[in-house]
Amino acid sequence: MQKATIQLETLTCPSCAQKIEGAAKSLNGVEKESVQVLFNSSKVKLNFDDAQLSVSEIEKAITALGYDVKKVQVKTV
């Protein structure tokens, strides 16, 4: 299991945060209860199984919604 912290360029509204949260939770391999979208700091935090999903696939899901990823940190949990 990996823990990702994804810094976004900007997160402009609470509904944007909800959109990102829903997209992240829909990905196979994401631990649904771990998903946190921190609106004020423009960060997404989540745990994922790297045997099922890569961090680049998570990034693609976020960028497909129209949000730019600035930086990603991954740690083993």
ABEGO torsion letter per residue (X at the ends): XBBBBBBBABBABAAAAAAAAAAAAABBGBBAAABBBBAAAGBBBBBBBAAABBAAAAAAAAAAAGBBBABBBBBBX
